């Protein structure tokens, strides 16, 4: 499985699971999700990577709602805790 276009999930509300603020994070997250057999959508969005910092572009990874917990566990296990989106963050 791999990155797919958003229109593949037309009519389905996807859930954000990861926010990458660097290319290295995005590439690692892509590898983790792909290796886990997950289809995901990546969209570039404006984000605020830290308190008192200027807005930046970040890569937000979206998955099907039923895959959220599985993806979070895989991303956490890969050492990507800083970018994992939790329910209160939504």
Number of C-alpha atoms within 10 A of each C-alpha: 11 15 16 13 12 15 9 11 15 9 8 11 11 19 20 23 26 27 26 24 19 11 11 10 17 21 11 16 24 20 14 20 22 15 12 15 11 19 19 26 22 21 15 14 12 12 17 13 16 9 6 7 9 9 12 13 16 21 20 24 25 23 22 18 13 10 16 19 12 13 23 20 13 17 24 14 11 13 12 20 14 13 21 22 18 13 10 5 8 8
